Amino acid sequence: MVYALRPTLFALCATVCLGITPAFAADNSLTEIQLLVRQGQYPQALNKVDSYLASRPKDAQGRFIKGLIFTEMKRGDDAIAIFTKLTEDYPELPEPYNNLAVLYAQQKQYDRARGALEMAIRTHPSYAIAYENLGDVYAKLASQAYDKALQLDTSNAAAQSKLAMIRDLVSAPDHSRATNVAKASTTPVVSAPARTQPAVEPKPEPKPAAQPMATVIATTPTPATPAITAPAAAPTTPTLAPKKTETAAADTPQEIAKTLAAWADAWSRQDVKAYLGFYAPAFKPGKGNRKDWEAERAARIRRPAWIKVSYTEPKISIEGKQATARFRQTYQASGLKTATDKTLIFTRAGNVWLILSEESN
């Protein structure tokens, strides 16, 4: 059985995720480094990333790329050291955990790979690659367990059947794995602490993207000694914007609370499309017109390397087709933390609740 967990790679394209601060936005060093990596010029890429990090030792994206270079150079222990330190400095980022799992799997340390993937999922519950890789890790662990069962009891028909089923499952042709390249993810990973300016924050290093942030591209450098396979399907973070279904939304505080949570999550993920989707067509900004407001909000959401929006238990009231939610909101981003009292008024639009007005005190 051959498995190949799918690592993630950051590409310095314009979009949101994590990575470079405004001061570094114009720096083409990382782009040049990634080009060298794609060309297989690993020693040159390593020299350049070391020079880049000499003046930016905390830069998560540069460090993440260095880990990828070590991985390509088959320097697994060095790559593990890089990604492990990134998980310590930026525990809110899933990509370093995912790539650690890939390296552990290549070393047949499946329990450690499983633990790393579970941490990736804990930091970012909608990180598809991690779920995919975790499934492959479990398949490998199951295969080992059934093998052991058959060693102890060669007549165990049930174990033989289950082992054959797993082998059939993982040996099925998958042309997408031939290239091991996943499409770019246009949705950022929720990064939280502002302890240091994330650069993947890793995503950068992914999850970690950039300020103009770097885009997260999940690619799969084919592992030298693949341990567990992970599909090359593009990691996509499901949009949490309210979905219009045929079932009427329940007029309950719980429905408003769910919409509020999804709105905050989209903002934290820097998913501009999902975030703006929570505002009703009749929404009017405090200043300017709707088009200018949307452009300004999009720029502000994409600018930071990471954002985290949280709030206190909301006080929700419903009157007919309108609902009001009052709460204390905390906004965190690279080097910034603010708190404000906020009031959102929702309107029932068909089957969903949308924001009609927004006030901060």
KENU-864866 format. One record per residue (C-alpha): residue number from 1; z, y, x; residue in three letters. Coordinates in nm, 4 decimals, always signed. Each point is the difference from the previous one (the first is absolute). Example, Ala and Ser with C-alpha at 12.3 -4.5 7.8 and 13.67 -1.06 7.14 Angstrom:
BEGIN
   resi         up      north       east   resn
      1    +0.7800    -0.4500    +1.2300    ala
      2    -0.0660    +0.3440    +0.1370    ser
end
This chain:
BEGIN
   resi         up      north       east   resn
      1    +0.0000    +0.0000    +0.0000    met
      2    -0.0924    +0.3379    +0.1401    val
      3    +0.1635    +0.3128    -0.1295    tyr
      4    -0.0550    +0.3574    +0.1108    ala
      5    +0.2323    +0.2675    -0.1190    leu
      6    -0.1659    +0.3338    -0.0497    arg
      7    +0.1271    +0.2891    +0.2131    pro
      8    -0.0404    +0.3621    -0.0990    thr
      9    -0.1693    +0.2680    +0.2056    leu
     10    +0.0013    +0.3765    -0.0326    phe
     11    -0.3233    +0.1899    +0.0162    ala
     12    +0.0056    +0.3694    +0.0616    leu
     13    -0.2045    +0.1080    -0.2965    cys
     14    +0.0839    +0.2810    -0.2371    ala
     15    +0.2322    -0.1143    -0.2765    thr
     16    +0.3634    -0.0532    -0.0717    val
     17    +0.2364    -0.2477    +0.1483    cys
     18    +0.1924    +0.0778    +0.3090    leu
     19    -0.0407    +0.0986    +0.3361    gly
     20    -0.0850    +0.3243    +0.1543    ile
     21    +0.1653    +0.3315    -0.0447    thr
     22    -0.1998    +0.3201    -0.0434    pro
     23    +0.0326    +0.0722    +0.3678    ala
     24    -0.1697    -0.3273    +0.0794    phe
     25    -0.2577    +0.0113    -0.2763    ala
     26    -0.2636    +0.1518    +0.2231    ala
     27    +0.0763    -0.2420    +0.2824    asp
     28    -0.2828    -0.2499    +0.0280    asn
     29    +0.1873    -0.2184    +0.2477    ser
     30    +0.0942    -0.2680    -0.2509    leu
     31    -0.3522    -0.0126    -0.1383    thr
     32    -0.1342    -0.0531    +0.3507    glu
     33    +0.2620    -0.2666    +0.0651    ile
     34    -0.0913    -0.1908    -0.3145    gln
     35    -0.3669    +0.0172    +0.0940    leu
     36    +0.0834    -0.1581    +0.3354    leu
     37    +0.1956    -0.2713    -0.1806    val
     38    -0.2944    -0.0764    -0.2279    arg
     39    -0.2228    -0.0217    +0.3057    gln
     40    +0.2384    -0.2476    +0.1591    gly
     41    +0.0905    +0.2364    +0.2843    gln
     42    +0.3697    -0.0799    -0.0192    tyr
     43    +0.1157    +0.1070    +0.3496    pro
     44    -0.1644    +0.3407    -0.0444    gln
     45    +0.1470    +0.0323    -0.3491    ala
     46    +0.3446    -0.0907    +0.1330    leu
     47    -0.0207    +0.2650    +0.2737    asn
     48    -0.1007    +0.2630    -0.2517    lys
     49    +0.2694    -0.0871    -0.2525    val
     50    +0.2620    +0.0077    +0.2760    asp
     51    -0.1185    +0.3500    +0.0939    ser
     52    +0.0098    +0.1009    -0.3659    tyr
     53    +0.3548    -0.1320    -0.0438    leu
     54    +0.1235    +0.1617    +0.3201    ala
     55    +0.0204    +0.3329    -0.1828    ser
     56    +0.0775    -0.1515    -0.3411    arg
     57    +0.2358    -0.2935    +0.0602    pro
     58    +0.1087    -0.0057    -0.3657    lys
     59    -0.3510    -0.0002    -0.1439    asp
     60    -0.0064    -0.3031    -0.2277    ala
     61    -0.3758    -0.0209    -0.0315    gln
     62    -0.0564    -0.0032    +0.3738    gly
     63    +0.2688    -0.2632    +0.0432    arg
     64    -0.1487    -0.2120    -0.2780    phe
     65    -0.3427    +0.0118    +0.1623    ile
     66    +0.1553    -0.0984    +0.3325    lys
     67    +0.1458    -0.3059    -0.1738    gly
     68    -0.3471    -0.0851    -0.1299    leu
     69    -0.1446    +0.0318    +0.3494    ile
     70    +0.2637    -0.2369    +0.1373    phe
     71    -0.0840    -0.2415    -0.2820    thr
     72    -0.3706    +0.0067    +0.0903    glu
     73    +0.0867    -0.0506    +0.3682    met
     74    +0.1981    -0.3124    -0.0989    lys
     75    +0.3199    +0.1649    +0.1223    arg
     76    +0.1971    -0.1241    -0.2986    gly
     77    +0.3492    +0.0667    +0.1327    asp
     78    -0.0888    +0.3599    +0.0883    asp
     79    -0.1527    +0.0507    -0.3446    ala
     80    +0.3095    -0.1467    -0.1651    ile
     81    +0.2191    +0.2405    +0.1961    ala
     82    -0.2093    +0.2966    -0.1197    ile
     83    -0.0009    -0.0995    -0.3670    phe
     84    +0.3685    -0.0966    +0.0045    thr
     85    +0.0956    +0.3445    +0.1316    lys
     86    -0.2173    +0.1609    -0.2676    leu
     87    +0.1848    -0.1913    -0.2721    thr
     88    +0.3256    +0.1338    +0.1437    glu
     89    -0.1202    +0.3607    +0.0234    asp
     90    -0.1967    -0.0026    -0.3265    tyr
     91    +0.1543    -0.2737    -0.2182    pro
     92    -0.1725    +0.1411    -0.3076    glu
     93    -0.3475    -0.0918    +0.1271    leu
     94    -0.1474    -0.3418    -0.0870    pro
     95    -0.2846    -0.0293    +0.2522    glu
     96    +0.2101    -0.0684    +0.3118    pro
     97    +0.1813    -0.2777    -0.1883    tyr
     98    -0.3326    -0.1505    -0.1060    asn
     99    -0.1394    +0.0005    +0.3528    asn
    100    +0.3234    -0.1484    +0.1323    leu
    101    -0.0492    -0.2831    -0.2478    ala
    102    -0.3522    -0.0587    +0.1301    val
    103    +0.1297    -0.0297    +0.3559    leu
    104    +0.2901    -0.2241    -0.0992    tyr
    105    -0.2387    -0.2235    -0.1929    ala
    106    -0.2279    -0.0284    +0.3015    gln
    107    +0.3061    -0.1212    +0.1920    gln
    108    +0.0790    -0.2431    -0.2840    lys
    109    +0.3239    +0.1848    -0.0760    gln
    110    -0.0589    -0.0216    -0.3732    tyr
    111    +0.3551    +0.0746    -0.1109    asp
    112    -0.0048    +0.3258    +0.1936    arg
    113    -0.3462    +0.0770    -0.1366    ala
    114    +0.1324    -0.0534    -0.3510    arg
    115    +0.2952    +0.2313    +0.0635    gly
    116    -0.2264    +0.2757    +0.1344    ala
    117    -0.2306    -0.0243    -0.3013    leu
    118    +0.2904    +0.0107    -0.2424    glu
    119    +0.1122    +0.3230    +0.1688    met
    120    -0.3530    +0.1420    -0.0323    ala
    121    +0.0049    -0.0750    -0.3712    ile
    122    +0.3494    +0.1417    -0.0397    arg
    123    -0.1136    +0.3317    +0.1503    thr
    124    -0.3238    +0.0099    -0.1977    his
    125    -0.0018    -0.2328    -0.3052    pro
    126    -0.3715    +0.0537    -0.0651    ser
    127    -0.1162    -0.0878    +0.3533    tyr
    128    -0.2608    -0.2651    -0.0837    ala
    129    -0.0653    -0.1215    +0.3553    ile
    130    +0.3655    -0.0912    +0.0480    ala
    131    +0.0053    -0.2073    -0.3197    tyr
    132    -0.3180    -0.1744    +0.1066    glu
    133    +0.1369    -0.0757    +0.3448    asn
    134    +0.3308    -0.1134    -0.1461    leu
    135    -0.1840    -0.2495    -0.2181    gly
    136    -0.1709    -0.1414    +0.3088    asp
    137    +0.3311    -0.0208    +0.1844    val
    138    +0.1544    -0.1900    -0.2893    tyr
    139    -0.3024    -0.2306    -0.0046    ala
    140    +0.0492    -0.0762    +0.3683    lys
    141    +0.3734    -0.0585    -0.0468    leu
    142    -0.0739    -0.2270    -0.2954    ala
    143    -0.2537    -0.1913    +0.2061    ser
    144    +0.2573    -0.0559    +0.2730    gln
    145    +0.2570    -0.1157    -0.2534    ala
    146    -0.2384    -0.2502    -0.1596    tyr
    147    -0.1019    -0.1260    +0.3428    asp
    148    +0.3662    -0.0586    +0.0806    lys
    149    +0.0510    -0.1773    -0.3323    ala
    150    -0.2887    -0.2349    +0.0791    leu
    151    +0.1378    -0.0690    +0.3458    gln
    152    +0.3211    -0.1143    -0.1633    leu
    153    -0.1709    -0.1853    -0.2829    asp
    154    -0.3660    -0.0865    +0.0527    thr
    155    -0.0253    -0.1436    -0.3500    ser
    156    +0.0971    +0.3256    -0.1679    asn
    157    -0.3029    +0.0469    -0.2272    ala
    158    +0.1226    +0.3287    -0.1426    ala
    159    +0.0312    +0.1565    +0.3447    ala
    160    -0.3451    -0.1316    +0.0950    gln
    161    -0.1514    +0.1528    -0.3125    ser
    162    +0.1688    +0.3375    +0.0526    lys
    163    -0.0976    +0.0126    +0.3659    leu
    164    -0.3610    -0.0771    -0.0885    ala
    165    +0.0038    +0.2722    -0.2638    met
    166    +0.1234    +0.2596    +0.2490    ile
    167    -0.2574    -0.1069    +0.2567    arg
    168    -0.2770    +0.0298    -0.2566    asp
    169    +0.1259    +0.3420    -0.0978    leu
    170    +0.0077    +0.1458    +0.3497    val
    171    -0.3117    -0.1742    +0.1273    ser
    172    -0.2262    +0.1361    -0.2728    ala
    173    -0.2791    +0.2147    +0.1478    pro
    174    +0.0792    +0.3687    -0.0063    asp
    175    -0.2882    +0.2081    +0.1284    his
    176    +0.2116    +0.3127    -0.0183    ser
    177    +0.2158    -0.1394    +0.2759    arg
    178    -0.2971    -0.0377    +0.2263    ala
    179    +0.0125    +0.3684    +0.0745    thr
    180    +0.3670    +0.0484    -0.0767    asn
    181    -0.0590    +0.3610    -0.0913    val
    182    +0.1691    +0.1619    -0.2976    ala
    183    -0.1224    +0.3162    -0.1625    lys
    184    +0.1832    +0.3219    +0.0575    ala
    185    +0.2951    +0.0638    -0.2253    ser
    186    -0.0081    +0.3448    -0.1498    thr
    187    +0.3563    -0.0131    -0.1239    thr
    188    +0.2842    +0.0864    +0.2329    pro
    189    +0.3050    -0.2004    +0.0630    val
    190    +0.3250    +0.1451    -0.1166    val
    191    +0.1847    +0.1087    +0.3061    ser
    192    +0.3430    +0.1364    -0.0241    ala
    193    +0.2394    +0.1188    +0.2659    pro
    194    -0.0712    +0.3145    +0.1871    ala
    195    +0.1920    -0.1111    +0.3003    arg
    196    -0.2979    +0.0556    +0.2225    thr
    197    -0.3409    +0.1197    -0.0779    gln
    198    -0.1919    -0.3084    -0.0840    pro
    199    -0.3260    -0.0230    +0.1527    ala
    200    -0.1349    -0.5349    -0.2738    val
    201    +0.2843    +0.2323    -0.0264    glu
    202    -0.0946    -0.2854    +0.1327    pro
    203    -0.2699    -0.0505    -0.2076    lys
    204    -0.1156    +0.1695    +0.2859    pro
    205    +0.0542    -0.1690    +0.0639    glu
    206    -0.0747    -0.0443    -0.3527    pro
    207    +0.2343    -0.0154    -0.3024    lys
    208    +0.1046    +0.1908    +0.1952    pro
    209    -0.5713    +0.3132    -0.0353    ala
    210    +0.0782    +0.3917    +0.0334    ala
    211    +0.0658    +0.3769    -0.0407    gln
    212    -0.3065    +0.0269    -0.0623    pro
    213    +0.1130    -0.3555    +0.0221    met
    214    -0.1642    -0.2963    +0.1434    ala
    215    -0.1491    -0.2576    -0.2270    thr
    216    +0.1347    -0.3395    -0.0059    val
    217    -0.2585    -0.2542    +0.0791    ile
    218    +0.1146    -0.3536    -0.0169    ala
    219    -0.2110    -0.1972    +0.2354    thr
    220    +0.0569    -0.3330    +0.1300    thr
    221    -0.0588    -0.0511    +0.3594    pro
    222    -0.0541    -0.3746    +0.0012    thr
    223    +0.3119    -0.1500    +0.1538    pro
    224    -0.0455    -0.1945    +0.3179    ala
    225    +0.2168    -0.2807    -0.1243    thr
    226    +0.0069    +0.0664    -0.3705    pro
    227    +0.3034    -0.1339    -0.1651    ala
    228    -0.0236    +0.1039    -0.3551    ile
    229    -0.2956    +0.1331    -0.1901    thr
    230    -0.0036    +0.3092    -0.1954    ala
    231    -0.2872    +0.1093    -0.2149    pro
    232    -0.2103    +0.2818    +0.1171    ala
    233    +0.0044    +0.1614    -0.3376    ala
    234    +0.0751    +0.3660    +0.0151    ala
    235    +0.3617    +0.0955    -0.0434    pro
    236    +0.0182    +0.2009    -0.3117    thr
    237    +0.3011    +0.1627    -0.1450    thr
    238    -0.0105    -0.0260    -0.3774    pro
    239    -0.0178    +0.3359    -0.1676    thr
    240    +0.3080    +0.0620    -0.2018    leu
    241    -0.1498    +0.2672    -0.2166    ala
    242    +0.0523    -0.0616    -0.3694    pro
    243    -0.2481    -0.2477    -0.1351    lys
    244    -0.1631    +0.0514    -0.3343    lys
    245    +0.0261    -0.3206    -0.1914    thr
    246    -0.0538    -0.0904    -0.3577    glu
    247    +0.3718    -0.0379    -0.0477    thr
    248    +0.1707    +0.3211    -0.0958    ala
    249    +0.2606    +0.1188    +0.2480    ala
    250    +0.3518    -0.0423    -0.1293    ala
    251    +0.1734    +0.3230    -0.0907    asp
    252    +0.3116    -0.0830    +0.1964    thr
    253    +0.1835    +0.1595    +0.2938    pro
    254    -0.0798    -0.3154    +0.1970    gln
    255    -0.3745    +0.0700    -0.0292    glu
    256    +0.0508    +0.3559    +0.1203    ile
    257    +0.2146    -0.1272    +0.2876    ala
    258    -0.2739    -0.2442    +0.1023    lys
    259    -0.2612    +0.2738    -0.0030    thr
    260    +0.2281    +0.2269    +0.2025    leu
    261    +0.0572    -0.2745    +0.2572    ala
    262    -0.3733    -0.0691    +0.0297    ala
    263    -0.0694    +0.3731    +0.0429    trp
    264    +0.2550    +0.0253    +0.2833    ala
    265    -0.1367    -0.3169    +0.1591    asp
    266    -0.3592    +0.1301    +0.0000    ala
    267    +0.1227    +0.3240    +0.1577    trp
    268    +0.1956    -0.1905    +0.2646    ser
    269    -0.3029    -0.2177    +0.0765    arg
    270    -0.2057    +0.3177    +0.0311    gln
    271    -0.2446    -0.1477    -0.2494    asp
    272    -0.1511    +0.3262    -0.1198    val
    273    -0.2217    -0.1544    -0.2671    lys
    274    +0.2865    -0.1937    -0.1556    ala
    275    +0.2363    +0.2967    +0.0256    tyr
    276    -0.2360    +0.2435    -0.1740    leu
    277    -0.0705    -0.2652    -0.2626    gly
    278    +0.3513    +0.0513    -0.1388    phe
    279    -0.0800    +0.3570    -0.1116    tyr
    280    -0.1360    +0.0604    -0.3481    ala
    281    -0.3324    +0.1788    -0.0466    pro
    282    +0.1981    +0.2806    -0.1694    ala
    283    +0.2321    +0.0416    +0.3006    phe
    284    +0.0005    +0.3576    +0.1297    lys
    285    +0.1375    +0.0817    +0.3449    pro
    286    +0.2365    +0.2909    +0.0440    gly
    287    -0.2557    +0.1913    +0.2043    lys
    288    -0.3778    -0.0073    +0.0182    gly
    289    -0.2349    -0.2340    -0.1804    asn
    290    +0.0148    -0.3785    -0.0260    arg
    291    -0.2782    -0.0622    +0.2522    lys
    292    +0.1616    +0.2123    +0.2702    asp
    293    +0.3389    -0.1556    -0.0730    trp
    294    -0.1393    -0.3512    +0.0416    glu
    295    -0.1676    +0.0921    +0.3285    ala
    296    +0.3237    +0.1556    +0.1285    glu
    297    +0.2077    -0.3009    -0.1081    arg
    298    -0.2457    -0.2420    +0.1622    ala
    299    +0.0175    +0.1900    +0.3293    ala
    300    +0.3796    +0.0151    -0.0043    arg
    301    +0.0343    -0.3687    -0.0808    ile
    302    -0.2417    -0.1069    +0.2721    arg
    303    +0.1376    +0.2304    +0.2677    arg
    304    +0.3315    -0.1659    +0.1027    pro
    305    +0.0040    -0.3199    +0.2002    ala
    306    +0.2235    -0.1477    -0.2682    trp
    307    +0.1722    +0.0988    -0.3239    ile
    308    +0.2939    -0.1382    -0.1921    lys
    309    +0.0895    +0.1241    -0.3477    val
    310    +0.3209    -0.1111    -0.1670    ser
    311    +0.2063    +0.1279    -0.2902    tyr
    312    +0.3251    -0.0399    -0.1870    thr
    313    +0.0321    -0.1867    -0.3293    glu
    314    -0.2122    +0.2082    -0.2390    pro
    315    +0.1263    +0.1384    -0.3291    lys
    316    -0.2723    -0.0826    -0.2486    ile
    317    -0.0486    +0.1209    -0.3555    ser
    318    -0.2892    -0.0705    -0.2370    ile
    319    -0.1183    +0.2040    -0.2944    glu
    320    -0.3093    -0.1272    -0.1723    gly
    321    -0.2878    -0.0106    +0.2441    lys
    322    +0.1827    +0.1918    +0.2705    gln
    323    +0.2739    -0.1055    +0.2392    ala
    324    +0.2089    +0.1898    +0.2530    thr
    325    +0.1392    -0.1410    +0.3257    ala
    326    +0.2507    +0.1980    +0.2066    arg
    327    +0.1142    -0.1144    +0.3437    phe
    328    +0.0870    +0.1045    +0.3521    arg
    329    -0.2954    -0.0650    +0.2296    gln
    330    +0.0171    -0.0559    +0.3760    thr
    331    -0.3186    +0.0450    +0.2005    tyr
    332    -0.0240    -0.1209    +0.3595    gln
    333    -0.2921    +0.0278    +0.2403    ala
    334    -0.0534    +0.0329    +0.3740    ser
    335    +0.2753    +0.2360    +0.1147    gly
    336    +0.0756    +0.1227    -0.3516    leu
    337    +0.2506    -0.0808    -0.2729    lys
    338    +0.0543    +0.1983    -0.3193    thr
    339    +0.1789    -0.0541    -0.3289    ala
    340    -0.0638    +0.1717    -0.3311    thr
    341    +0.0773    -0.0341    -0.3698    asp
    342    -0.3135    -0.0971    -0.1862    lys
    343    -0.1082    -0.0216    -0.3620    thr
    344    -0.3085    -0.1920    -0.1045    leu
    345    -0.1313    +0.0176    -0.3542    ile
    346    -0.2159    -0.2977    -0.0973    phe
    347    -0.2483    -0.0213    -0.2832    thr
    348    -0.1197    -0.3107    -0.1754    arg
    349    -0.3718    -0.0337    +0.0746    ala
    350    -0.1313    -0.2989    -0.1891    gly
    351    +0.1793    -0.2948    +0.1533    asn
    352    +0.1612    +0.1659    +0.3008    val
    353    +0.2405    +0.2799    +0.0897    trp
    354    -0.1388    +0.2831    +0.2145    leu
    355    +0.1625    +0.3062    +0.1531    ile
    356    -0.0615    +0.3112    -0.2076    leu
    357    +0.2138    +0.2428    +0.1997    ser
    358    +0.2105    -0.0017    +0.3177    glu
    359    +0.2805    +0.2384    +0.0889    glu
    360    +0.2178    +0.0208    +0.3125    ser
    361    +0.3253    +0.1926    +0.0161    asn
end
